Amino acid sequence: MLALLILISVGLASAHPSGEHFEGEKVFRVNIQDEKQVDLMHLLANKVQVDFWKPDSVSQIRPETTTDFRVTADQVVEVERFLEESGLPYEVLIDDLNKMISAQFDSLVRASGHSYEKYNSWEKIEAWTKQIAEENPALVTRSVIGTTFEGRPMYLLKVGKHGANKPAIFMDCGFHAREWISPAFCQWFVREAVRTYGTEIRMTDILDKMDFYILPVFNIDGYVYTWTKNRMWRKTRSTIAGSTCIGTDPNRNFDAGWCEIGASNNPCSETYCGPSVESEKETQALVKFIQENLSSIKAYITVHSYSQMMLFPYSKSYALTKNHVELNTLAKATVKELATLHGTEYTYGPGASTIYPAAGGSDDWAYDQGIKYSFTFELRDKGRYGFVLPESQIRPTCEETLLAIKFLSEYVLNHLY
């Protein structure tokens, strides 16, 4: 038993990303009741450095919602005093972020290489994309659709039984670097596709009739940075002329009401929309690939965390899509299917009214390209762990999300356009 405990502790130590540490940092949740309390949160954000987890920025806070945010150790006392003196109802979601980051590596799976039940570094994911394609040539092909700002290849996996003129679903993971559960799901999906093809009727039928374009990590530079320097990094790693601040929020960078609402033109903001529309090399690569394959792509799925939500356009405005009733009905049925496995409850609806308005998102852009089934998944959890979901939750999270994707895929196959 002692040997096992030593193994686990060594594993935790080696798995903790180097670079910035978060000792004594706290994550607060404040229940916002009215406009006066919204104003108080703006006042707080002006006084101290606040990293907003949900929503993404102070500008998106609304009455009758909750906001989760991270505070550095040296500002915890000041923030707690402000919250108490202002009468803002709050709770501490994470008491010591550094401990929580270490504790996320709680998987008992012993694997030095790639593992589907552990968080994998980019080096391991990159090697995995090569290996999964080589080992499953009848189902998986790997290609490069572009390079990142720092020059890393953006690998795309095409998954499905080889055949001409098949409809396809495009799915990406890892838009925001710190949302580690997202790339974990893309890897899980590919593994389950090749593992169950030929043995499970449902998956076999889907892959016989449809292809999946899987981008396991969109924001590779940012993801690498979360492993080497700063676990809480969100944006890309591009440099901006005239600013010392780094990176653009890739999910504010698309040509869908770019920078109009819920995005910032301040390069230091977490929701910076970029110096121009589609400024990021990663955005350009995704846009080019989808536009070149638009005739076959019938659905677009982008996987984020956290909140347990299934969102659909629009986020750039409160306008409803032409097929709003269909999208809403499909989302309702999909989250019901997801809940059948572990009882995990998701909310659903148009992005703007369900979570917050945010222009420049990839799902709105895809919808406006003519991809009528366009969805954003916000995976587990609802804030207890936030962006540092423990590895022990990878399997149940991926299992239930896989159910949802299968359900969605079958619907799309039955409603081709």
PANUMI-958442 format. One record per residue (C-alpha): residue number from 0; residue in three letters; x, y, z. Coordinates in steps of 0.1 Angstrom, whole numbers, plus 5000, padded with zeros to 4 digits. Layout:
N
n,res,x,y,z
NUM,ala,X,Y,Z
...
% end
This chain:
417
n,res,x,y,z
0,met,5000,5000,5000
1,leu,5029,5024,5009
2,ala,5045,5017,4976
3,leu,5012,5025,4958
4,leu,5009,5058,4977
5,ile,5045,5067,4968
6,leu,5038,5059,4931
7,ile,5008,5081,4932
8,ser,5026,5110,4949
9,val,5055,5108,4924
10,gly,5030,5108,4896
11,leu,5013,5139,4909
12,ala,5046,5157,4913
13,ser,5058,5149,4878
14,ala,5024,5157,4863
15,his,5021,5191,4878
16,pro,5029,5216,4850
17,ser,5061,5236,4856
18,gly,5061,5274,4855
19,glu,5036,5295,4873
20,his,5022,5282,4905
21,phe,4990,5292,4922
22,glu,4996,5288,4960
23,gly,4969,5305,4980
24,glu,4949,5315,4950
25,lys,4911,5312,4954
26,val,4882,5308,4931
27,phe,4850,5327,4942
28,arg,4814,5324,4931
29,val,4792,5354,4935
30,asn,4754,5353,4931
31,ile,4745,5384,4912
32,gln,4709,5395,4919
33,asp,4705,5429,4903
34,glu,4721,5457,4883
35,lys,4735,5473,4915
36,gln,4755,5441,4921
37,val,4766,5440,4885
38,asp,4780,5475,4890
39,leu,4798,5463,4922
40,met,4815,5435,4902
41,his,4827,5461,4877
42,leu,4841,5481,4906
43,leu,4859,5451,4920
44,ala,4874,5442,4885
45,asn,4887,5478,4883
46,lys,4903,5475,4918
47,val,4921,5442,4915
48,gln,4933,5417,4889
49,val,4905,5392,4884
50,asp,4905,5362,4861
51,phe,4869,5355,4851
52,trp,4861,5318,4846
53,lys,4824,5322,4841
54,pro,4814,5343,4823
55,asp,4846,5351,4804
56,ser,4847,5388,4813
57,val,4831,5413,4837
58,ser,4812,5429,4808
59,gln,4791,5397,4804
60,ile,4779,5396,4840
61,arg,4741,5399,4842
62,pro,4715,5401,4870
63,glu,4702,5367,4883
64,thr,4733,5348,4873
65,thr,4764,5336,4890
66,thr,4800,5346,4883
67,asp,4831,5325,4890
68,phe,4865,5342,4892
69,arg,4901,5335,4903
70,val,4920,5359,4925
71,thr,4958,5359,4932
72,ala,4969,5351,4968
73,asp,4980,5386,4976
74,gln,4946,5400,4967
75,val,4924,5374,4985
76,val,4920,5394,5017
77,glu,4911,5426,4998
78,val,4886,5408,4976
79,glu,4869,5390,5006
80,arg,4867,5423,5024
81,phe,4851,5440,4994
82,leu,4825,5412,4989
83,glu,4816,5413,5026
84,glu,4814,5451,5029
85,ser,4794,5453,4996
86,gly,4769,5426,5008
87,leu,4776,5404,4977
88,pro,4766,5368,4984
89,tyr,4796,5346,4977
90,glu,4811,5312,4983
91,val,4846,5300,4979
92,leu,4846,5273,4951
93,ile,4883,5265,4953
94,asp,4902,5274,4985
95,asp,4937,5267,4972
96,leu,4940,5265,4934
97,asn,4975,5251,4935
98,lys,4964,5221,4955
99,met,4934,5216,4931
100,ile,4957,5217,4901
101,ser,4979,5189,4917
102,ala,4948,5170,4927
103,gln,4934,5169,4891
104,phe,4960,5142,4884
105,asp,4942,5117,4905
106,ser,4939,5089,4879
107,leu,4952,5056,4892
108,val,4960,5045,4856
109,arg,4997,5039,4854
110,ala,5009,5049,4820
111,ser,5041,5067,4810
112,gly,5028,5071,4774
113,his,4995,5083,4761
114,ser,4964,5073,4781
115,tyr,4927,5080,4774
116,glu,4920,5084,4811
117,lys,4947,5109,4818
118,tyr,4955,5144,4806
119,asn,4981,5141,4778
120,ser,5007,5167,4769
121,trp,5008,5179,4733
122,glu,5038,5157,4726
123,lys,5018,5126,4736
124,ile,4988,5138,4716
125,glu,5009,5145,4685
126,ala,5025,5110,4687
127,trp,4990,5095,4693
128,thr,4976,5111,4661
129,lys,5003,5094,4641
130,gln,4999,5060,4658
131,ile,4961,5058,4657
132,ala,4962,5066,4619
133,glu,4989,5040,4613
134,glu,4972,5013,4633
135,asn,4937,5019,4617
136,pro,4943,5027,4580
137,ala,4909,5015,4570
138,leu,4892,5040,4593
139,val,4916,5069,4601
140,thr,4937,5092,4580
141,arg,4958,5121,4593
142,ser,4965,5153,4575
143,val,4978,5188,4584
144,ile,4954,5217,4578
145,gly,4978,5245,4588
146,thr,5004,5256,4613
147,thr,5000,5275,4645
148,phe,5016,5309,4653
149,glu,5046,5291,4668
150,gly,5049,5268,4639
151,arg,5033,5236,4652
152,pro,5014,5214,4626
153,met,4976,5213,4631
154,tyr,4967,5177,4627
155,leu,4933,5167,4615
156,leu,4920,5131,4618
157,lys,4894,5119,4593
158,val,4875,5090,4609
159,gly,4850,5068,4589
160,lys,4849,5039,4565
161,his,4865,5050,4533
162,gly,4840,5059,4507
163,ala,4832,5087,4482
164,asn,4807,5116,4487
165,lys,4799,5108,4524
166,pro,4783,5135,4546
167,ala,4806,5146,4574
168,ile,4807,5162,4608
169,phe,4835,5186,4618
170,met,4844,5185,4655
171,asp,4872,5205,4672
172,cys,4885,5205,4708
173,gly,4909,5227,4727
174,phe,4899,5262,4716
175,his,4907,5276,4750
176,ala,4940,5263,4763
177,arg,4930,5256,4799
178,glu,4899,5236,4791
179,trp,4918,5203,4792
180,ile,4887,5180,4794
181,ser,4879,5191,4758
182,pro,4909,5176,4740
183,ala,4905,5145,4762
184,phe,4871,5140,4746
185,cys,4883,5143,4710
186,gln,4909,5116,4718
187,trp,4882,5094,4735
188,phe,4858,5098,4706
189,val,4885,5086,4680
190,arg,4894,5057,4703
191,glu,4858,5045,4707
192,ala,4852,5049,4670
193,val,4880,5025,4660
194,arg,4875,5002,4690
195,thr,4838,4996,4685
196,tyr,4837,4997,4647
197,gly,4825,4963,4635
198,thr,4813,4952,4669
199,glu,4788,4978,4679
200,ile,4760,4982,4654
201,arg,4753,5019,4662
202,met,4789,5032,4658
203,thr,4795,5009,4628
204,asp,4764,5022,4610
205,ile,4774,5058,4617
206,leu,4809,5054,4604
207,asp,4798,5034,4573
208,lys,4775,5063,4563
209,met,4794,5094,4576
210,asp,4829,5108,4581
211,phe,4841,5128,4611
212,tyr,4868,5155,4608
213,ile,4884,5156,4642
214,leu,4907,5185,4652
215,pro,4920,5171,4686
216,val,4936,5204,4697
217,phe,4928,5237,4679
218,asn,4949,5261,4701
219,ile,4980,5239,4703
220,asp,5004,5268,4713
221,gly,4982,5278,4742
222,tyr,4977,5241,4753
223,val,5015,5236,4754
224,tyr,5018,5268,4774
225,thr,4993,5255,4800
226,trp,5016,5225,4805
227,thr,5049,5244,4806
228,lys,5043,5278,4820
229,asn,5008,5288,4831
230,arg,4980,5262,4837
231,met,4954,5289,4835
232,trp,4963,5303,4801
233,arg,4933,5307,4778
234,lys,4942,5325,4745
235,thr,4965,5318,4716
236,arg,5002,5328,4718
237,ser,5004,5353,4690
238,thr,5021,5386,4695
239,ile,5003,5419,4689
240,ala,5019,5449,4673
241,gly,5022,5478,4698
242,ser,5013,5456,4729
243,thr,5033,5436,4754
244,cys,5003,5414,4760
245,ile,5001,5380,4742
246,gly,4974,5361,4725
247,thr,4939,5364,4711
248,asp,4907,5346,4722
249,pro,4902,5324,4692
250,asn,4865,5321,4699
251,arg,4861,5358,4694
252,asn,4882,5359,4662
253,phe,4858,5345,4636
254,asp,4838,5365,4610
255,ala,4805,5365,4629
256,gly,4797,5399,4642
257,trp,4834,5402,4649
258,cys,4842,5423,4681
259,glu,4807,5437,4683
260,ile,4795,5423,4716
261,gly,4810,5402,4744
262,ala,4845,5407,4731
263,ser,4872,5432,4738
264,asn,4895,5452,4716
265,asn,4921,5454,4745
266,pro,4950,5430,4737
267,cys,4954,5423,4775
268,ser,4918,5411,4778
269,glu,4910,5374,4780
270,thr,4883,5380,4754
271,tyr,4905,5400,4730
272,cys,4890,5396,4695
273,gly,4923,5400,4678
274,pro,4938,5429,4658
275,ser,4916,5420,4628
276,val,4890,5394,4619
277,glu,4905,5359,4613
278,ser,4939,5373,4624
279,glu,4950,5340,4640
280,lys,4967,5314,4619
281,glu,4947,5287,4637
282,thr,4914,5305,4627
283,gln,4926,5308,4591
284,ala,4934,5271,4589
285,leu,4900,5260,4603
286,val,4881,5285,4580
287,lys,4900,5274,4549
288,phe,4894,5237,4556
289,ile,4857,5240,4563
290,gln,4851,5263,4533
291,glu,4869,5238,4510
292,asn,4848,5210,4523
293,leu,4815,5228,4528
294,ser,4795,5206,4504
295,ser,4801,5176,4526
296,ile,4801,5191,4562
297,lys,4765,5188,4576
298,ala,4773,5196,4612
299,tyr,4798,5215,4632
300,ile,4806,5206,4669
301,thr,4830,5226,4691
302,val,4838,5212,4725
303,his,4846,5235,4754
304,ser,4843,5235,4792
305,tyr,4828,5242,4817
306,ser,4791,5247,4825
307,gln,4773,5215,4813
308,met,4755,5232,4784
309,met,4746,5225,4748
310,leu,4745,5258,4729
311,phe,4736,5267,4694
312,pro,4735,5300,4674
313,tyr,4733,5327,4679
314,ser,4758,5341,4704
315,lys,4766,5372,4684
316,ser,4731,5386,4689
317,tyr,4697,5376,4705
318,ala,4683,5370,4670
319,leu,4670,5334,4665
320,thr,4681,5312,4636
321,lys,4657,5302,4608
322,asn,4656,5266,4621
323,his,4656,5277,4658
324,val,4627,5253,4667
325,glu,4645,5224,4652
326,leu,4678,5232,4669
327,asn,4661,5237,4702
328,thr,4642,5204,4699
329,leu,4674,5185,4689
330,ala,4694,5200,4717
331,lys,4667,5191,4742
332,ala,4666,5155,4730
333,thr,4704,5153,4729
334,val,4710,5165,4765
335,lys,4682,5140,4776
336,glu,4702,5112,4759
337,leu,4734,5124,4776
338,ala,4718,5123,4810
339,thr,4707,5086,4807
340,leu,4742,5073,4815
341,his,4753,5092,4847
342,gly,4724,5115,4853
343,thr,4744,5146,4844
344,glu,4721,5175,4837
345,tyr,4728,5199,4809
346,thr,4710,5231,4801
347,tyr,4706,5241,4764
348,gly,4695,5270,4741
349,pro,4709,5298,4720
350,gly,4743,5310,4732
351,ala,4734,5347,4737
352,ser,4704,5340,4760
353,thr,4716,5308,4776
354,ile,4751,5318,4787
355,tyr,4760,5353,4774
356,pro,4763,5373,4742
357,ala,4796,5368,4725
358,ala,4804,5377,4689
359,gly,4831,5362,4667
360,gly,4824,5325,4678
361,ser,4832,5296,4655
362,asp,4797,5280,4659
363,asp,4780,5312,4647
364,trp,4805,5314,4618
365,ala,4799,5278,4608
366,tyr,4761,5283,4609
367,asp,4764,5313,4587
368,gln,4784,5293,4562
369,gly,4753,5271,4557
370,ile,4761,5244,4583
371,lys,4726,5243,4598
372,tyr,4735,5219,4627
373,ser,4761,5239,4646
374,phe,4766,5233,4683
375,thr,4789,5241,4712
376,phe,4792,5217,4741
377,glu,4804,5230,4775
378,leu,4814,5198,4793
379,arg,4816,5191,4830
380,asp,4814,5205,4856
381,lys,4794,5234,4870
382,gly,4822,5250,4889
383,arg,4833,5227,4917
384,tyr,4865,5221,4898
385,gly,4860,5244,4868
386,phe,4890,5241,4845
387,val,4908,5217,4867
388,leu,4884,5187,4864
389,pro,4901,5157,4880
390,glu,4913,5129,4857
391,ser,4889,5105,4875
392,gln,4861,5123,4857
393,ile,4875,5119,4822
394,arg,4859,5085,4816
395,pro,4823,5094,4828
396,thr,4825,5128,4811
397,cys,4836,5113,4778
398,glu,4812,5083,4780
399,glu,4781,5106,4784
400,thr,4793,5130,4757
401,leu,4799,5102,4733
402,leu,4763,5092,4737
403,ala,4753,5127,4729
404,ile,4775,5128,4698
405,lys,4761,5095,4685
406,phe,4726,5107,4690
407,leu,4733,5139,4672
408,ser,4751,5121,4644
409,glu,4721,5098,4638
410,tyr,4698,5128,4637
411,val,4720,5145,4611
412,leu,4721,5114,4590
413,asn,4684,5112,4590
414,his,4680,5149,4581
415,leu,4706,5155,4554
416,tyr,4702,5186,4534
% end
